[in-house]
């Protein structure tokens, strides 16, 4: 069965963006394991706000070579990017995706979608790229309180610039 992998960058104090959504503090001058990770997934699960921000920044809002799903509480007009908008029963949709043939599923974010997946216990793996910065304020990776999610440590990768990548698998 396919797995849902949260692969996301965070500051050392747990923020994925500045209060205004800015991510200017992220390292963008290296691969930091992205190419190897992309080889393990073939679908991207993207929150609508994250998708909209990607479009506003002029970034491709759909990841090439992947099926791109944008989760929204309401359908959106076609904005010309190769995505499928998803509304409705999140556990049912994700369960059906996990049972399909293919590689694993990348939970891109943002915070709202990660929180919904966390609340519904839909995350199988957590891979955090921890950047060596304390933002002090911003959009937290895990904003709400949920029951504990025990994780099993898999590995840690250290990069020269101080970025540390932590790999965990859901216990059980």
One Martini backbone bead per residue (centre of mass of N, CA, C, O) as a GRO file, in nm:
protein
  172
    1UNK     BB    1   0.099   0.035   0.019
    2UNK     BB    2   0.071   0.348   0.017
    3UNK     BB    3   0.228   0.650   0.132
    4UNK     BB    4   0.224   0.922   0.353
    5UNK     BB    5   0.449   1.204   0.296
    6UNK     BB    6   0.597   1.431   0.502
    7UNK     BB    7   0.770   1.690   0.319
    8UNK     BB    8   0.934   1.945   0.515
    9UNK     BB    9   0.996   2.269   0.610
   10UNK     BB   10   1.170   2.408   0.902
   11UNK     BB   11   1.216   2.561   1.171
   12UNK     BB   12   1.347   2.523   1.481
   13UNK     BB   13   1.055   2.654   1.596
   14UNK     BB   14   0.815   2.533   1.384
   15UNK     BB   15   0.816   2.693   1.109
   16UNK     BB   16   0.702   2.731   0.755
   17UNK     BB   17   0.646   3.046   0.799
   18UNK     BB   18   0.572   3.342   0.792
   19UNK     BB   19   0.297   3.525   0.868
   20UNK     BB   20   0.285   3.604   0.536
   21UNK     BB   21   0.428   3.329   0.396
   22UNK     BB   22   0.719   3.355   0.403
   23UNK     BB   23   1.039   3.183   0.253
   24UNK     BB   24   1.331   3.337   0.249
   25UNK     BB   25   1.489   3.129   0.462
   26UNK     BB   26   1.524   2.922   0.260
   27UNK     BB   27   1.700   2.688   0.111
   28UNK     BB   28   1.796   2.715  -0.264
   29UNK     BB   29   2.117   2.603  -0.323
   30UNK     BB   30   1.996   2.301  -0.314
   31UNK     BB   31   1.874   1.976  -0.284
   32UNK     BB   32   1.831   1.825  -0.005
   33UNK     BB   33   1.697   1.536  -0.121
   34UNK     BB   34   1.477   1.578  -0.345
   35UNK     BB   35   1.540   1.380  -0.575
   36UNK     BB   36   1.519   1.123  -0.406
   37UNK     BB   37   1.231   1.171  -0.310
   38UNK     BB   38   1.087   1.198  -0.590
   39UNK     BB   39   1.145   0.887  -0.658
   40UNK     BB   40   0.905   0.795  -0.431
   41UNK     BB   41   0.695   0.978  -0.592
   42UNK     BB   42   0.357   1.054  -0.783
   43UNK     BB   43   0.215   1.251  -0.564
   44UNK     BB   44   0.051   1.563  -0.484
   45UNK     BB   45  -0.047   1.723  -0.172
   46UNK     BB   46  -0.233   2.028  -0.183
   47UNK     BB   47  -0.303   2.318  -0.066
   48UNK     BB   48  -0.473   2.592  -0.164
   49UNK     BB   49  -0.290   2.816  -0.047
   50UNK     BB   50  -0.028   2.703  -0.159
   51UNK     BB   51  -0.111   2.706  -0.452
   52UNK     BB   52  -0.170   3.011  -0.474
   53UNK     BB   53   0.117   3.100  -0.395
   54UNK     BB   54   0.265   2.965  -0.626
   55UNK     BB   55   0.122   3.124  -0.849
   56UNK     BB   56   0.197   3.413  -0.746
   57UNK     BB   57   0.520   3.340  -0.773
   58UNK     BB   58   0.545   3.170  -1.055
   59UNK     BB   59   0.505   2.885  -0.991
   60UNK     BB   60   0.462   2.570  -1.023
   61UNK     BB   61   0.157   2.411  -0.912
   62UNK     BB   62   0.273   2.164  -1.063
   63UNK     BB   63   0.429   1.863  -1.054
   64UNK     BB   64   0.637   1.717  -1.247
   65UNK     BB   65   0.543   1.377  -1.290
   66UNK     BB   66   0.274   1.435  -1.133
   67UNK     BB   67   0.004   1.403  -0.939
   68UNK     BB   68  -0.219   1.679  -0.870
   69UNK     BB   69  -0.357   1.776  -0.552
   70UNK     BB   70  -0.618   2.004  -0.455
   71UNK     BB   71  -0.731   2.120  -0.148
   72UNK     BB   72  -1.082   2.211  -0.112
   73UNK     BB   73  -1.391   2.342  -0.004
   74UNK     BB   74  -1.393   2.455  -0.301
   75UNK     BB   75  -1.427   2.494  -0.608
   76UNK     BB   76  -1.222   2.570  -0.886
   77UNK     BB   77  -1.108   2.725  -1.128
   78UNK     BB   78  -0.937   2.702  -1.401
   79UNK     BB   79  -0.572   2.794  -1.396
   80UNK     BB   80  -0.383   2.609  -1.603
   81UNK     BB   81  -0.308   2.381  -1.412
   82UNK     BB   82  -0.202   2.043  -1.334
   83UNK     BB   83  -0.490   1.985  -1.155
   84UNK     BB   84  -0.680   1.837  -0.886
   85UNK     BB   85  -0.971   1.894  -0.732
   86UNK     BB   86  -1.051   1.854  -0.376
   87UNK     BB   87  -1.343   1.733  -0.218
   88UNK     BB   88  -1.451   1.621   0.087
   89UNK     BB   89  -1.366   1.299   0.176
   90UNK     BB   90  -1.059   1.252   0.289
   91UNK     BB   91  -1.027   0.952   0.383
   92UNK     BB   92  -1.142   0.825   0.128
   93UNK     BB   93  -0.952   0.945  -0.082
   94UNK     BB   94  -0.682   0.854   0.044
   95UNK     BB   95  -0.747   0.554   0.059
   96UNK     BB   96  -0.772   0.516  -0.247
   97UNK     BB   97  -0.486   0.609  -0.320
   98UNK     BB   98  -0.332   0.393  -0.146
   99UNK     BB   99  -0.460   0.145  -0.321
  100UNK     BB  100  -0.311   0.229  -0.549
  101UNK     BB  101  -0.101   0.221  -0.784
  102UNK     BB  102   0.229   0.316  -0.681
  103UNK     BB  103   0.366   0.552  -0.535
  104UNK     BB  104   0.399   0.767  -0.317
  105UNK     BB  105   0.276   1.038  -0.106
  106UNK     BB  106   0.289   1.394  -0.111
  107UNK     BB  107   0.285   1.611   0.160
  108UNK     BB  108   0.324   1.945   0.120
  109UNK     BB  109   0.085   2.138   0.195
  110UNK     BB  110  -0.005   2.315   0.435
  111UNK     BB  111  -0.098   2.356   0.756
  112UNK     BB  112  -0.399   2.279   0.715
  113UNK     BB  113  -0.350   2.004   0.578
  114UNK     BB  114  -0.168   1.881   0.790
  115UNK     BB  115  -0.376   1.902   1.019
  116UNK     BB  116  -0.591   1.720   0.889
  117UNK     BB  117  -0.413   1.469   0.861
  118UNK     BB  118  -0.343   1.449   1.161
  119UNK     BB  119  -0.632   1.425   1.276
  120UNK     BB  120  -0.685   1.159   1.071
  121UNK     BB  121  -0.434   0.973   1.051
  122UNK     BB  122  -0.264   1.006   0.739
  123UNK     BB  123   0.030   0.984   0.841
  124UNK     BB  124   0.331   0.785   0.786
  125UNK     BB  125   0.552   1.012   0.721
  126UNK     BB  126   0.836   1.209   0.854
  127UNK     BB  127   1.005   1.487   0.686
  128UNK     BB  128   1.249   1.706   0.818
  129UNK     BB  129   1.370   2.031   0.728
  130UNK     BB  130   1.597   2.182   0.935
  131UNK     BB  131   1.651   2.509   0.987
  132UNK     BB  132   1.901   2.747   1.101
  133UNK     BB  133   1.630   2.898   1.251
  134UNK     BB  134   1.469   3.163   1.437
  135UNK     BB  135   1.167   3.324   1.390
  136UNK     BB  136   0.936   3.356   1.644
  137UNK     BB  137   0.729   3.357   1.394
  138UNK     BB  138   0.428   3.207   1.242
  139UNK     BB  139   0.367   2.915   1.070
  140UNK     BB  140   0.279   2.632   1.200
  141UNK     BB  141   0.308   2.302   1.152
  142UNK     BB  142   0.152   2.234   1.444
  143UNK     BB  143  -0.123   2.408   1.559
  144UNK     BB  144  -0.271   2.170   1.687
  145UNK     BB  145  -0.417   1.956   1.905
  146UNK     BB  146  -0.326   1.612   1.943
  147UNK     BB  147  -0.274   1.318   1.958
  148UNK     BB  148  -0.038   1.119   1.979
  149UNK     BB  149   0.250   1.038   1.746
  150UNK     BB  150   0.421   0.779   1.712
  151UNK     BB  151   0.770   0.745   1.634
  152UNK     BB  152   1.022   0.619   1.408
  153UNK     BB  153   1.343   0.619   1.368
  154UNK     BB  154   1.559   0.625   1.075
  155UNK     BB  155   1.704   0.920   1.007
  156UNK     BB  156   1.997   1.136   0.954
  157UNK     BB  157   2.071   1.441   0.775
  158UNK     BB  158   2.363   1.627   0.711
  159UNK     BB  159   2.441   1.958   0.630
  160UNK     BB  160   2.677   2.197   0.588
  161UNK     BB  161   2.471   2.453   0.656
  162UNK     BB  162   2.278   2.300   0.901
  163UNK     BB  163   2.095   2.116   0.781
  164UNK     BB  164   1.836   1.893   0.904
  165UNK     BB  165   1.728   1.556   0.837
  166UNK     BB  166   1.427   1.396   0.943
  167UNK     BB  167   1.336   1.045   0.978
  168UNK     BB  168   1.000   0.909   0.998
  169UNK     BB  169   0.783   0.656   1.135
  170UNK     BB  170   0.503   0.526   1.203
  171UNK     BB  171   0.390   0.358   1.451
  172UNK     BB  172   0.256   0.026   1.384
   0.00000   0.00000   0.00000
